Amino acid sequence: MPGLKPKDIREIVGEIDDQRVTEILALEPTAAELAEAAAWLSDDDAQRHEAAALPAGRVAQICEILAADEMEEEDRRS
């Protein structure tokens, strides 16, 4: 199966800038890993996060990339 394309990434995680897409593509994640990272970041249930194992590997790396993108977006709005 061919790797993810930029449009695939944006379909899963929403609109993100080209730099973040490039960083994610460099990790060569699967769609499942990308979806898991997006789910982790969009879940506001703190108790569930405390009970669940923290993401690891590529999922954790994707979370870091996406979280950095969200922080920059918040800074631009301030």
PDB file of N, H, CA, C and O in Angstrom:
ATOM      1  N   MET A   1       0.840  -1.178   0.000  1.00  0.00           N
ATOM      2  CA  MET A   1       0.000   0.000   0.000  1.00  0.00           C
ATOM      3  C   MET A   1       0.884   1.241   0.000  1.00  0.00           C
ATOM      4  O   MET A   1       1.805   1.344   0.810  1.00  0.00           O
ATOM      5  N   PRO A   2       0.616   2.178  -0.894  1.00  0.00           N
ATOM      6  CA  PRO A   2       1.438   3.394  -0.924  1.00  0.00           C
ATOM      7  C   PRO A   2       1.248   4.224   0.340  1.00  0.00           C
ATOM      8  O   PRO A   2       0.235   4.108   1.029  1.00  0.00           O
ATOM      9  N   GLY A   3       2.240   5.064   0.631  1.00  0.00           N
ATOM     10  H   GLY A   3       3.064   5.158   0.071  1.00  0.00           H
ATOM     11  CA  GLY A   3       2.182   5.889   1.836  1.00  0.00           C
ATOM     12  C   GLY A   3       1.113   6.960   1.749  1.00  0.00           C
ATOM     13  O   GLY A   3       0.485   7.170   0.711  1.00  0.00           O
ATOM     14  N   LEU A   4       0.929   7.625   2.870  1.00  0.00           N
ATOM     15  H   LEU A   4       1.439   7.455   3.713  1.00  0.00           H
ATOM     16  CA  LEU A   4      -0.050   8.699   2.941  1.00  0.00           C
ATOM     17  C   LEU A   4       0.382   9.882   2.095  1.00  0.00           C
ATOM     18  O   LEU A   4       1.574  10.123   1.903  1.00  0.00           O
ATOM     19  N   LYS A   5      -0.577  10.599   1.603  1.00  0.00           N
ATOM     20  H   LYS A   5      -1.545  10.403   1.759  1.00  0.00           H
ATOM     21  CA  LYS A   5      -0.355  11.811   0.830  1.00  0.00           C
ATOM     22  C   LYS A   5      -0.829  12.993   1.689  1.00  0.00           C
ATOM     23  O   LYS A   5      -1.591  12.801   2.636  1.00  0.00           O
ATOM     24  N   PRO A   6      -0.378  14.216   1.361  1.00  0.00           N
ATOM     25  CA  PRO A   6      -0.803  15.379   2.146  1.00  0.00           C
ATOM     26  C   PRO A   6      -2.321  15.476   2.310  1.00  0.00           C
ATOM     27  O   PRO A   6      -2.802  15.817   3.391  1.00  0.00           O
ATOM     28  N   LYS A   7      -3.072  15.184   1.263  1.00  0.00           N
ATOM     29  H   LYS A   7      -2.682  14.907   0.385  1.00  0.00           H
ATOM     30  CA  LYS A   7      -4.541  15.273   1.378  1.00  0.00           C
ATOM     31  C   LYS A   7      -5.075  14.236   2.359  1.00  0.00           C
ATOM     32  O   LYS A   7      -6.058  14.492   3.055  1.00  0.00           O
ATOM     33  N   ASP A   8      -4.434  13.059   2.423  1.00  0.00           N
ATOM     34  H   ASP A   8      -3.636  12.851   1.858  1.00  0.00           H
ATOM     35  CA  ASP A   8      -4.849  12.026   3.378  1.00  0.00           C
ATOM     36  C   ASP A   8      -4.658  12.527   4.811  1.00  0.00           C
ATOM     37  O   ASP A   8      -5.518  12.329   5.669  1.00  0.00           O
ATOM     38  N   ILE A   9      -3.535  13.171   5.053  1.00  0.00           N
ATOM     39  H   ILE A   9      -2.836  13.332   4.356  1.00  0.00           H
ATOM     40  CA  ILE A   9      -3.229  13.681   6.386  1.00  0.00           C
ATOM     41  C   ILE A   9      -4.258  14.726   6.792  1.00  0.00           C
ATOM     42  O   ILE A   9      -4.775  14.701   7.909  1.00  0.00           O
ATOM     43  N   ARG A  10      -4.549  15.643   5.877  1.00  0.00           N
ATOM     44  H   ARG A  10      -4.129  15.663   4.970  1.00  0.00           H
ATOM     45  CA  ARG A  10      -5.513  16.703   6.188  1.00  0.00           C
ATOM     46  C   ARG A  10      -6.927  16.152   6.367  1.00  0.00           C
ATOM     47  O   ARG A  10      -7.707  16.701   7.146  1.00  0.00           O
ATOM     48  N   GLU A  11      -7.261  15.091   5.666  1.00  0.00           N
ATOM     49  H   GLU A  11      -6.628  14.646   5.034  1.00  0.00           H
ATOM     50  CA  GLU A  11      -8.581  14.477   5.845  1.00  0.00           C
ATOM     51  C   GLU A  11      -8.720  13.873   7.241  1.00  0.00           C
ATOM     52  O   GLU A  11      -9.809  13.858   7.813  1.00  0.00           O
ATOM     53  N   ILE A  12      -7.613  13.379   7.781  1.00  0.00           N
ATOM     54  H   ILE A  12      -6.728  13.391   7.316  1.00  0.00           H
ATOM     55  CA  ILE A  12      -7.645  12.727   9.089  1.00  0.00           C
ATOM     56  C   ILE A  12      -7.546  13.742  10.228  1.00  0.00           C
ATOM     57  O   ILE A  12      -8.298  13.657  11.200  1.00  0.00           O
ATOM     58  N   VAL A  13      -6.622  14.701  10.115  1.00  0.00           N
ATOM     59  H   VAL A  13      -6.012  14.769   9.326  1.00  0.00           H
ATOM     60  CA  VAL A  13      -6.366  15.608  11.241  1.00  0.00           C
ATOM     61  C   VAL A  13      -6.942  17.002  11.057  1.00  0.00           C
ATOM     62  O   VAL A  13      -6.941  17.792  12.001  1.00  0.00           O
ATOM     63  N   GLY A  14      -7.425  17.319   9.886  1.00  0.00           N
ATOM     64  H   GLY A  14      -7.425  16.677   9.119  1.00  0.00           H
ATOM     65  CA  GLY A  14      -7.917  18.667   9.632  1.00  0.00           C
ATOM     66  C   GLY A  14      -6.845  19.516   8.980  1.00  0.00           C
ATOM     67  O   GLY A  14      -5.778  19.028   8.609  1.00  0.00           O
ATOM     68  N   GLU A  15      -7.147  20.781   8.850  1.00  0.00           N
ATOM     69  H   GLU A  15      -8.015  21.178   9.152  1.00  0.00           H
ATOM     70  CA  GLU A  15      -6.245  21.694   8.154  1.00  0.00           C
ATOM     71  C   GLU A  15      -5.023  21.996   9.017  1.00  0.00           C
ATOM     72  O   GLU A  15      -5.148  22.507  10.130  1.00  0.00           O
ATOM     73  N   ILE A  16      -3.853  21.677   8.498  1.00  0.00           N
ATOM     74  H   ILE A  16      -3.751  21.261   7.594  1.00  0.00           H
ATOM     75  CA  ILE A  16      -2.579  22.014   9.142  1.00  0.00           C
ATOM     76  C   ILE A  16      -1.656  22.568   8.082  1.00  0.00           C
ATOM     77  O   ILE A  16      -1.874  22.353   6.890  1.00  0.00           O
ATOM     78  N   ASP A  17      -0.622  23.284   8.507  1.00  0.00           N
ATOM     79  H   ASP A  17      -0.445  23.459   9.476  1.00  0.00           H
ATOM     80  CA  ASP A  17       0.259  23.920   7.536  1.00  0.00           C
ATOM     81  C   ASP A  17       1.169  22.905   6.843  1.00  0.00           C
ATOM     82  O   ASP A  17       1.349  21.780   7.309  1.00  0.00           O
ATOM     83  N   ASP A  18       1.727  23.334   5.731  1.00  0.00           N
ATOM     84  H   ASP A  18       1.580  24.248   5.353  1.00  0.00           H
ATOM     85  CA  ASP A  18       2.551  22.450   4.906  1.00  0.00           C
ATOM     86  C   ASP A  18       3.769  21.907   5.643  1.00  0.00           C
ATOM     87  O   ASP A  18       4.178  20.768   5.421  1.00  0.00           O
ATOM     88  N   GLN A  19       4.350  22.728   6.526  1.00  0.00           N
ATOM     89  H   GLN A  19       4.017  23.654   6.707  1.00  0.00           H
ATOM     90  CA  GLN A  19       5.526  22.276   7.277  1.00  0.00           C
ATOM     91  C   GLN A  19       5.179  21.076   8.151  1.00  0.00           C
ATOM     92  O   GLN A  19       5.927  20.100   8.199  1.00  0.00           O
ATOM     93  N   ARG A  20       4.049  21.149   8.836  1.00  0.00           N
ATOM     94  H   ARG A  20       3.441  21.942   8.796  1.00  0.00           H
ATOM     95  CA  ARG A  20       3.637  20.042   9.705  1.00  0.00           C
ATOM     96  C   ARG A  20       3.322  18.791   8.885  1.00  0.00           C
ATOM     97  O   ARG A  20       3.638  17.674   9.294  1.00  0.00           O
ATOM     98  N   VAL A  21       2.697  18.992   7.728  1.00  0.00           N
ATOM     99  H   VAL A  21       2.440  19.899   7.396  1.00  0.00           H
ATOM    100  CA  VAL A  21       2.414  17.850   6.844  1.00  0.00           C
ATOM    101  C   VAL A  21       3.722  17.177   6.449  1.00  0.00           C
ATOM    102  O   VAL A  21       3.826  15.950   6.472  1.00  0.00           O
ATOM    103  N   THR A  22       4.717  17.977   6.087  1.00  0.00           N
ATOM    104  H   THR A  22       4.633  18.973   6.068  1.00  0.00           H
ATOM    105  CA  THR A  22       6.023  17.433   5.695  1.00  0.00           C
ATOM    106  C   THR A  22       6.671  16.668   6.845  1.00  0.00           C
ATOM    107  O   THR A  22       7.250  15.601   6.641  1.00  0.00           O
ATOM    108  N   GLU A  23       6.569  17.220   8.060  1.00  0.00           N
ATOM    109  H   GLU A  23       6.098  18.087   8.226  1.00  0.00           H
ATOM    110  CA  GLU A  23       7.143  16.551   9.230  1.00  0.00           C
ATOM    111  C   GLU A  23       6.453  15.210   9.481  1.00  0.00           C
ATOM    112  O   GLU A  23       7.106  14.220   9.810  1.00  0.00           O
ATOM    113  N   ILE A  24       5.148  15.188   9.324  1.00  0.00           N
ATOM    114  H   ILE A  24       4.618  15.992   9.056  1.00  0.00           H
ATOM    115  CA  ILE A  24       4.401  13.940   9.534  1.00  0.00           C
ATOM    116  C   ILE A  24       4.742  12.928   8.442  1.00  0.00           C
ATOM    117  O   ILE A  24       4.960  11.752   8.731  1.00  0.00           O
ATOM    118  N   LEU A  25       4.790  13.379   7.196  1.00  0.00           N
ATOM    119  H   LEU A  25       4.613  14.335   6.961  1.00  0.00           H
ATOM    120  CA  LEU A  25       5.132  12.473   6.093  1.00  0.00           C
ATOM    121  C   LEU A  25       6.507  11.841   6.292  1.00  0.00           C
ATOM    122  O   LEU A  25       6.721  10.681   5.941  1.00  0.00           O
ATOM    123  N   ALA A  26       7.433  12.608   6.857  1.00  0.00           N
ATOM    124  H   ALA A  26       7.260  13.550   7.142  1.00  0.00           H
ATOM    125  CA  ALA A  26       8.791  12.094   7.091  1.00  0.00           C
ATOM    126  C   ALA A  26       8.797  10.913   8.054  1.00  0.00           C
ATOM    127  O   ALA A  26       9.703  10.080   8.017  1.00  0.00           O
ATOM    128  N   LEU A  27       7.786  10.843   8.915  1.00  0.00           N
ATOM    129  H   LEU A  27       7.050  11.519   8.945  1.00  0.00           H
ATOM    130  CA  LEU A  27       7.688   9.733   9.874  1.00  0.00           C
ATOM    131  C   LEU A  27       7.170   8.454   9.226  1.00  0.00           C
ATOM    132  O   LEU A  27       7.315   7.366   9.783  1.00  0.00           O
ATOM    133  N   GLU A  28       6.566   8.589   8.047  1.00  0.00           N
ATOM    134  H   GLU A  28       6.449   9.473   7.594  1.00  0.00           H
ATOM    135  CA  GLU A  28       5.967   7.471   7.314  1.00  0.00           C
ATOM    136  C   GLU A  28       4.942   6.722   8.172  1.00  0.00           C
ATOM    137  O   GLU A  28       5.020   5.501   8.312  1.00  0.00           O
ATOM    138  N   PRO A  29       3.972   7.462   8.749  1.00  0.00           N
ATOM    139  CA  PRO A  29       2.975   6.800   9.587  1.00  0.00           C
ATOM    140  C   PRO A  29       1.919   6.088   8.767  1.00  0.00           C
ATOM    141  O   PRO A  29       1.749   6.349   7.576  1.00  0.00           O
ATOM    142  N   THR A  30       1.220   5.190   9.421  1.00  0.00           N
ATOM    143  H   THR A  30       1.359   4.978  10.388  1.00  0.00           H
ATOM    144  CA  THR A  30       0.049   4.577   8.811  1.00  0.00           C
ATOM    145  C   THR A  30      -1.145   5.486   9.095  1.00  0.00           C
ATOM    146  O   THR A  30      -1.079   6.367   9.953  1.00  0.00           O
ATOM    147  N   ALA A  31      -2.222   5.263   8.372  1.00  0.00           N
ATOM    148  H   ALA A  31      -2.275   4.547   7.676  1.00  0.00           H
ATOM    149  CA  ALA A  31      -3.445   6.019   8.617  1.00  0.00           C
ATOM    150  C   ALA A  31      -3.943   5.763  10.040  1.00  0.00           C
ATOM    151  O   ALA A  31      -4.463   6.669  10.690  1.00  0.00           O
ATOM    152  N   ALA A  32      -3.787   4.545  10.516  1.00  0.00           N
ATOM    153  H   ALA A  32      -3.364   3.808   9.988  1.00  0.00           H
ATOM    154  CA  ALA A  32      -4.227   4.194  11.870  1.00  0.00           C
ATOM    155  C   ALA A  32      -3.424   4.968  12.919  1.00  0.00           C
ATOM    156  O   ALA A  32      -3.994   5.451  13.898  1.00  0.00           O
ATOM    157  N   GLU A  33      -2.132   5.088  12.729  1.00  0.00           N
ATOM    158  H   GLU A  33      -1.669   4.696  11.935  1.00  0.00           H
ATOM    159  CA  GLU A  33      -1.303   5.844  13.679  1.00  0.00           C
ATOM    160  C   GLU A  33      -1.699   7.316  13.681  1.00  0.00           C
ATOM    161  O   GLU A  33      -1.785   7.946  14.735  1.00  0.00           O
ATOM    162  N   LEU A  34      -1.936   7.849  12.501  1.00  0.00           N
ATOM    163  H   LEU A  34      -1.866   7.337  11.645  1.00  0.00           H
ATOM    164  CA  LEU A  34      -2.338   9.241  12.390  1.00  0.00           C
ATOM    165  C   LEU A  34      -3.694   9.473  13.060  1.00  0.00           C
ATOM    166  O   LEU A  34      -3.877  10.459  13.774  1.00  0.00           O
ATOM    167  N   ALA A  35      -4.630   8.574  12.830  1.00  0.00           N
ATOM    168  H   ALA A  35      -4.481   7.772  12.251  1.00  0.00           H
ATOM    169  CA  ALA A  35      -5.954   8.683  13.447  1.00  0.00           C
ATOM    170  C   ALA A  35      -5.859   8.570  14.967  1.00  0.00           C
ATOM    171  O   ALA A  35      -6.566   9.274  15.688  1.00  0.00           O
ATOM    172  N   GLU A  36      -4.999   7.696  15.450  1.00  0.00           N
ATOM    173  H   GLU A  36      -4.425   7.124  14.864  1.00  0.00           H
ATOM    174  CA  GLU A  36      -4.831   7.544  16.895  1.00  0.00           C
ATOM    175  C   GLU A  36      -4.284   8.823  17.516  1.00  0.00           C
ATOM    176  O   GLU A  36      -4.750   9.249  18.573  1.00  0.00           O
ATOM    177  N   ALA A  37      -3.299   9.435  16.866  1.00  0.00           N
ATOM    178  H   ALA A  37      -2.921   9.089  16.008  1.00  0.00           H
ATOM    179  CA  ALA A  37      -2.738  10.692  17.370  1.00  0.00           C
ATOM    180  C   ALA A  37      -3.798  11.792  17.362  1.00  0.00           C
ATOM    181  O   ALA A  37      -3.914  12.550  18.324  1.00  0.00           O
ATOM    182  N   ALA A  38      -4.561  11.879  16.293  1.00  0.00           N
ATOM    183  H   ALA A  38      -4.467  11.263  15.511  1.00  0.00           H
ATOM    184  CA  ALA A  38      -5.605  12.897  16.204  1.00  0.00           C
ATOM    185  C   ALA A  38      -6.655  12.673  17.296  1.00  0.00           C
ATOM    186  O   ALA A  38      -7.139  13.631  17.898  1.00  0.00           O
ATOM    187  N   ALA A  39      -6.999  11.434  17.546  1.00  0.00           N
ATOM    188  H   ALA A  39      -6.605  10.656  17.057  1.00  0.00           H
ATOM    189  CA  ALA A  39      -7.975  11.117  18.589  1.00  0.00           C
ATOM    190  C   ALA A  39      -7.441  11.513  19.961  1.00  0.00           C
ATOM    191  O   ALA A  39      -8.182  12.057  20.780  1.00  0.00           O
ATOM    192  N   TRP A  40      -6.176  11.246  20.215  1.00  0.00           N
ATOM    193  H   TRP A  40      -5.574  10.804  19.549  1.00  0.00           H
ATOM    194  CA  TRP A  40      -5.572  11.603  21.492  1.00  0.00           C
ATOM    195  C   TRP A  40      -5.666  13.094  21.733  1.00  0.00           C
ATOM    196  O   TRP A  40      -6.005  13.538  22.830  1.00  0.00           O
ATOM    197  N   LEU A  41      -5.362  13.868  20.699  1.00  0.00           N
ATOM    198  H   LEU A  41      -5.087  13.508  19.807  1.00  0.00           H
ATOM    199  CA  LEU A  41      -5.347  15.317  20.870  1.00  0.00           C
ATOM    200  C   LEU A  41      -6.738  15.926  20.922  1.00  0.00           C
ATOM    201  O   LEU A  41      -6.918  17.000  21.495  1.00  0.00           O
ATOM    202  N   SER A  42      -7.705  15.273  20.346  1.00  0.00           N
ATOM    203  H   SER A  42      -7.559  14.400  19.880  1.00  0.00           H
ATOM    204  CA  SER A  42      -9.053  15.836  20.334  1.00  0.00           C
ATOM    205  C   SER A  42      -9.890  15.376  21.511  1.00  0.00           C
ATOM    206  O   SER A  42     -10.979  15.909  21.728  1.00  0.00           O
ATOM    207  N   ASP A  43      -9.421  14.407  22.277  1.00  0.00           N
ATOM    208  H   ASP A  43      -8.537  13.974  22.101  1.00  0.00           H
ATOM    209  CA  ASP A  43     -10.170  13.869  23.409  1.00  0.00           C
ATOM    210  C   ASP A  43      -9.962  14.747  24.634  1.00  0.00           C
ATOM    211  O   ASP A  43      -8.838  14.903  25.111  1.00  0.00           O
ATOM    212  N   ASP A  44     -11.046  15.318  25.140  1.00  0.00           N
ATOM    213  H   ASP A  44     -11.959  15.191  24.752  1.00  0.00           H
ATOM    214  CA  ASP A  44     -10.970  16.197  26.303  1.00  0.00           C
ATOM    215  C   ASP A  44     -11.219  15.469  27.622  1.00  0.00           C
ATOM    216  O   ASP A  44     -11.258  16.101  28.677  1.00  0.00           O
ATOM    217  N   ASP A  45     -11.384  14.177  27.576  1.00  0.00           N
ATOM    218  H   ASP A  45     -11.353  13.663  26.719  1.00  0.00           H
ATOM    219  CA  ASP A  45     -11.695  13.414  28.777  1.00  0.00           C
ATOM    220  C   ASP A  45     -10.405  13.126  29.552  1.00  0.00           C
ATOM    221  O   ASP A  45      -9.704  12.159  29.253  1.00  0.00           O
ATOM    222  N   ALA A  46     -10.099  13.948  30.529  1.00  0.00           N
ATOM    223  H   ALA A  46     -10.669  14.733  30.772  1.00  0.00           H
ATOM    224  CA  ALA A  46      -8.841  13.823  31.275  1.00  0.00           C
ATOM    225  C   ALA A  46      -8.740  12.496  32.008  1.00  0.00           C
ATOM    226  O   ALA A  46      -7.655  11.919  32.083  1.00  0.00           O
ATOM    227  N   GLN A  47      -9.833  12.004  32.545  1.00  0.00           N
ATOM    228  H   GLN A  47     -10.714  12.472  32.485  1.00  0.00           H
ATOM    229  CA  GLN A  47      -9.778  10.734  33.270  1.00  0.00           C
ATOM    230  C   GLN A  47      -9.396   9.601  32.330  1.00  0.00           C
ATOM    231  O   GLN A  47      -8.641   8.706  32.712  1.00  0.00           O
ATOM    232  N   ARG A  48      -9.901   9.630  31.124  1.00  0.00           N
ATOM    233  H   ARG A  48     -10.514  10.356  30.813  1.00  0.00           H
ATOM    234  CA  ARG A  48      -9.551   8.579  30.168  1.00  0.00           C
ATOM    235  C   ARG A  48      -8.065   8.638  29.846  1.00  0.00           C
ATOM    236  O   ARG A  48      -7.405   7.604  29.742  1.00  0.00           O
ATOM    237  N   HIS A  49      -7.537   9.852  29.689  1.00  0.00           N
ATOM    238  H   HIS A  49      -8.073  10.692  29.774  1.00  0.00           H
ATOM    239  CA  HIS A  49      -6.108   9.993  29.413  1.00  0.00           C
ATOM    240  C   HIS A  49      -5.267   9.457  30.567  1.00  0.00           C
ATOM    241  O   HIS A  49      -4.232   8.829  30.345  1.00  0.00           O
ATOM    242  N   GLU A  50      -5.706   9.700  31.787  1.00  0.00           N
ATOM    243  H   GLU A  50      -6.547  10.210  31.968  1.00  0.00           H
ATOM    244  CA  GLU A  50      -4.955   9.215  32.943  1.00  0.00           C
ATOM    245  C   GLU A  50      -4.948   7.694  32.994  1.00  0.00           C
ATOM    246  O   GLU A  50      -3.952   7.090  33.390  1.00  0.00           O
ATOM    247  N   ALA A  51      -6.044   7.077  32.598  1.00  0.00           N
ATOM    248  H   ALA A  51      -6.854   7.568  32.277  1.00  0.00           H
ATOM    249  CA  ALA A  51      -6.153   5.625  32.669  1.00  0.00           C
ATOM    250  C   ALA A  51      -5.466   4.935  31.494  1.00  0.00           C
ATOM    251  O   ALA A  51      -5.011   3.799  31.624  1.00  0.00           O
ATOM    252  N   ALA A  52      -5.389   5.602  30.365  1.00  0.00           N
ATOM    253  H   ALA A  52      -5.758   6.525  30.259  1.00  0.00           H
ATOM    254  CA  ALA A  52      -4.817   4.999  29.161  1.00  0.00           C
ATOM    255  C   ALA A  52      -3.304   5.183  29.136  1.00  0.00           C
ATOM    256  O   ALA A  52      -2.761   6.137  29.693  1.00  0.00           O
ATOM    257  N   ALA A  53      -2.661   4.265  28.490  1.00  0.00           N
ATOM    258  H   ALA A  53      -3.101   3.490  28.037  1.00  0.00           H
ATOM    259  CA  ALA A  53      -1.218   4.393  28.300  1.00  0.00           C
ATOM    260  C   ALA A  53      -0.945   5.564  27.368  1.00  0.00           C
ATOM    261  O   ALA A  53      -1.665   5.787  26.395  1.00  0.00           O
ATOM    262  N   LEU A  54       0.092   6.296  27.682  1.00  0.00           N
ATOM    263  H   LEU A  54       0.676   6.116  28.472  1.00  0.00           H
ATOM    264  CA  LEU A  54       0.463   7.415  26.819  1.00  0.00           C
ATOM    265  C   LEU A  54       0.878   6.890  25.447  1.00  0.00           C
ATOM    266  O   LEU A  54       1.403   5.782  25.333  1.00  0.00           O
ATOM    267  N   PRO A  55       0.642   7.684  24.413  1.00  0.00           N
ATOM    268  CA  PRO A  55       1.064   7.228  23.097  1.00  0.00           C
ATOM    269  C   PRO A  55       2.584   7.081  23.050  1.00  0.00           C
ATOM    270  O   PRO A  55       3.318   7.750  23.778  1.00  0.00           O
ATOM    271  N   ALA A  56       3.026   6.193  22.180  1.00  0.00           N
ATOM    272  H   ALA A  56       2.430   5.649  21.589  1.00  0.00           H
ATOM    273  CA  ALA A  56       4.459   5.946  22.050  1.00  0.00           C
ATOM    274  C   ALA A  56       4.818   5.887  20.569  1.00  0.00           C
ATOM    275  O   ALA A  56       3.939   5.862  19.708  1.00  0.00           O
ATOM    276  N   GLY A  57       6.092   5.866  20.289  1.00  0.00           N
ATOM    277  H   GLY A  57       6.806   5.886  20.988  1.00  0.00           H
ATOM    278  CA  GLY A  57       6.574   5.710  18.925  1.00  0.00           C
ATOM    279  C   GLY A  57       6.098   6.816  18.002  1.00  0.00           C
ATOM    280  O   GLY A  57       6.094   7.992  18.368  1.00  0.00           O
ATOM    281  N   ARG A  58       5.694   6.424  16.799  1.00  0.00           N
ATOM    282  H   ARG A  58       5.697   5.469  16.502  1.00  0.00           H
ATOM    283  CA  ARG A  58       5.266   7.408  15.802  1.00  0.00           C
ATOM    284  C   ARG A  58       4.024   8.160  16.249  1.00  0.00           C
ATOM    285  O   ARG A  58       3.880   9.343  15.944  1.00  0.00           O
ATOM    286  N   VAL A  59       3.127   7.497  16.965  1.00  0.00           N
ATOM    287  H   VAL A  59       3.244   6.535  17.212  1.00  0.00           H
ATOM    288  CA  VAL A  59       1.920   8.177  17.437  1.00  0.00           C
ATOM    289  C   VAL A  59       2.317   9.345  18.347  1.00  0.00           C
ATOM    290  O   VAL A  59       1.767  10.439  18.221  1.00  0.00           O
ATOM    291  N   ALA A  60       3.251   9.125  19.245  1.00  0.00           N
ATOM    292  H   ALA A  60       3.698   8.237  19.347  1.00  0.00           H
ATOM    293  CA  ALA A  60       3.716  10.193  20.136  1.00  0.00           C
ATOM    294  C   ALA A  60       4.376  11.309  19.334  1.00  0.00           C
ATOM    295  O   ALA A  60       4.166  12.485  19.629  1.00  0.00           O
ATOM    296  N   GLN A  61       5.164  10.959  18.332  1.00  0.00           N
ATOM    297  H   GLN A  61       5.335  10.003  18.092  1.00  0.00           H
ATOM    298  CA  GLN A  61       5.814  11.968  17.503  1.00  0.00           C
ATOM    299  C   GLN A  61       4.787  12.802  16.744  1.00  0.00           C
ATOM    300  O   GLN A  61       4.931  14.020  16.634  1.00  0.00           O
ATOM    301  N   ILE A  62       3.767  12.158  16.229  1.00  0.00           N
ATOM    302  H   ILE A  62       3.650  11.169  16.318  1.00  0.00           H
ATOM    303  CA  ILE A  62       2.705  12.877  15.521  1.00  0.00           C
ATOM    304  C   ILE A  62       1.980  13.803  16.492  1.00  0.00           C
ATOM    305  O   ILE A  62       1.675  14.945  16.148  1.00  0.00           O
ATOM    306  N   CYS A  63       1.705  13.322  17.693  1.00  0.00           N
ATOM    307  H   CYS A  63       1.953  12.394  17.972  1.00  0.00           H
ATOM    308  CA  CYS A  63       1.057  14.157  18.707  1.00  0.00           C
ATOM    309  C   CYS A  63       1.881  15.415  18.965  1.00  0.00           C
ATOM    310  O   CYS A  63       1.322  16.506  19.070  1.00  0.00           O
ATOM    311  N   GLU A  64       3.182  15.279  19.067  1.00  0.00           N
ATOM    312  H   GLU A  64       3.636  14.392  18.982  1.00  0.00           H
ATOM    313  CA  GLU A  64       4.050  16.430  19.304  1.00  0.00           C
ATOM    314  C   GLU A  64       3.962  17.431  18.155  1.00  0.00           C
ATOM    315  O   GLU A  64       3.887  18.638  18.384  1.00  0.00           O
ATOM    316  N   ILE A  65       3.971  16.933  16.930  1.00  0.00           N
ATOM    317  H   ILE A  65       4.032  15.952  16.745  1.00  0.00           H
ATOM    318  CA  ILE A  65       3.883  17.808  15.752  1.00  0.00           C
ATOM    319  C   ILE A  65       2.547  18.536  15.736  1.00  0.00           C
ATOM    320  O   ILE A  65       2.501  19.749  15.531  1.00  0.00           O
ATOM    321  N   LEU A  66       1.471  17.809  15.948  1.00  0.00           N
ATOM    322  H   LEU A  66       1.508  16.824  16.115  1.00  0.00           H
ATOM    323  CA  LEU A  66       0.145  18.412  15.912  1.00  0.00           C
ATOM    324  C   LEU A  66      -0.064  19.371  17.085  1.00  0.00           C
ATOM    325  O   LEU A  66      -0.694  20.416  16.922  1.00  0.00           O
ATOM    326  N   ALA A  67       0.452  19.029  18.251  1.00  0.00           N
ATOM    327  H   ALA A  67       0.963  18.180  18.383  1.00  0.00           H
ATOM    328  CA  ALA A  67       0.313  19.908  19.408  1.00  0.00           C
ATOM    329  C   ALA A  67       1.079  21.207  19.184  1.00  0.00           C
ATOM    330  O   ALA A  67       0.607  22.276  19.571  1.00  0.00           O
ATOM    331  N   ALA A  68       2.251  21.130  18.567  1.00  0.00           N
ATOM    332  H   ALA A  68       2.634  20.261  18.252  1.00  0.00           H
ATOM    333  CA  ALA A  68       3.022  22.332  18.261  1.00  0.00           C
ATOM    334  C   ALA A  68       2.242  23.218  17.294  1.00  0.00           C
ATOM    335  O   ALA A  68       2.254  24.442  17.428  1.00  0.00           O
ATOM    336  N   ASP A  69       1.572  22.615  16.331  1.00  0.00           N
ATOM    337  H   ASP A  69       1.563  21.621  16.222  1.00  0.00           H
ATOM    338  CA  ASP A  69       0.772  23.362  15.373  1.00  0.00           C
ATOM    339  C   ASP A  69      -0.381  24.062  16.084  1.00  0.00           C
ATOM    340  O   ASP A  69      -0.681  25.218  15.787  1.00  0.00           O
ATOM    341  N   GLU A  70      -1.024  23.377  17.014  1.00  0.00           N
ATOM    342  H   GLU A  70      -0.780  22.437  17.256  1.00  0.00           H
ATOM    343  CA  GLU A  70      -2.132  23.968  17.772  1.00  0.00           C
ATOM    344  C   GLU A  70      -1.645  25.124  18.640  1.00  0.00           C
ATOM    345  O   GLU A  70      -2.329  26.142  18.745  1.00  0.00           O
ATOM    346  N   MET A  71      -0.470  24.985  19.265  1.00  0.00           N
ATOM    347  H   MET A  71       0.086  24.158  19.179  1.00  0.00           H
ATOM    348  CA  MET A  71       0.068  26.054  20.104  1.00  0.00           C
ATOM    349  C   MET A  71       0.397  27.283  19.265  1.00  0.00           C
ATOM    350  O   MET A  71       0.138  28.406  19.696  1.00  0.00           O
ATOM    351  N   GLU A  72       0.960  27.093  18.081  1.00  0.00           N
ATOM    352  H   GLU A  72       1.170  26.180  17.731  1.00  0.00           H
ATOM    353  CA  GLU A  72       1.265  28.221  17.211  1.00  0.00           C
ATOM    354  C   GLU A  72      -0.010  28.921  16.764  1.00  0.00           C
ATOM    355  O   GLU A  72      -0.048  30.148  16.678  1.00  0.00           O
ATOM    356  N   GLU A  73      -1.053  28.149  16.481  1.00  0.00           N
ATOM    357  H   GLU A  73      -1.023  27.152  16.551  1.00  0.00           H
ATOM    358  CA  GLU A  73      -2.339  28.731  16.085  1.00  0.00           C
ATOM    359  C   GLU A  73      -2.907  29.578  17.220  1.00  0.00           C
ATOM    360  O   GLU A  73      -3.429  30.665  16.973  1.00  0.00           O
ATOM    361  N   GLU A  74      -2.815  29.101  18.450  1.00  0.00           N
ATOM    362  H   GLU A  74      -2.391  28.218  18.650  1.00  0.00           H
ATOM    363  CA  GLU A  74      -3.285  29.862  19.606  1.00  0.00           C
ATOM    364  C   GLU A  74      -2.496  31.150  19.778  1.00  0.00           C
ATOM    365  O   GLU A  74      -3.066  32.191  20.104  1.00  0.00           O
ATOM    366  N   ASP A  75      -1.169  31.084  19.556  1.00  0.00           N
ATOM    367  H   ASP A  75      -0.706  30.238  19.291  1.00  0.00           H
ATOM    368  CA  ASP A  75      -0.323  32.272  19.664  1.00  0.00           C
ATOM    369  C   ASP A  75      -0.716  33.317  18.628  1.00  0.00           C
ATOM    370  O   ASP A  75      -0.701  34.513  18.921  1.00  0.00           O
ATOM    371  N   ARG A  76      -1.068  32.881  17.418  1.00  0.00           N
ATOM    372  H   ARG A  76      -1.080  31.910  17.180  1.00  0.00           H
ATOM    373  CA  ARG A  76      -1.456  33.816  16.367  1.00  0.00           C
ATOM    374  C   ARG A  76      -2.778  34.501  16.704  1.00  0.00           C
ATOM    375  O   ARG A  76      -2.995  35.655  16.336  1.00  0.00           O
ATOM    376  N   ARG A  77      -3.658  33.789  17.404  1.00  0.00           N
ATOM    377  H   ARG A  77      -3.481  32.852  17.704  1.00  0.00           H
ATOM    378  CA  ARG A  77      -4.952  34.365  17.765  1.00  0.00           C
ATOM    379  C   ARG A  77      -4.823  35.356  18.922  1.00  0.00           C
ATOM    380  O   ARG A  77      -5.686  36.219  19.086  1.00  0.00           O
ATOM    381  N   SER A  78      -3.762  35.249  19.730  1.00  0.00           N
ATOM    382  H   SER A  78      -3.062  34.548  19.597  1.00  0.00           H
ATOM    383  CA  SER A  78      -3.597  36.121  20.906  1.00  0.00           C
ATOM    384  C   SER A  78      -3.147  37.494  20.527  1.00  0.00           C
ATOM    385  O   SER A  78      -2.961  38.345  21.397  1.00  0.00           O
TER     386      SER A  78
END
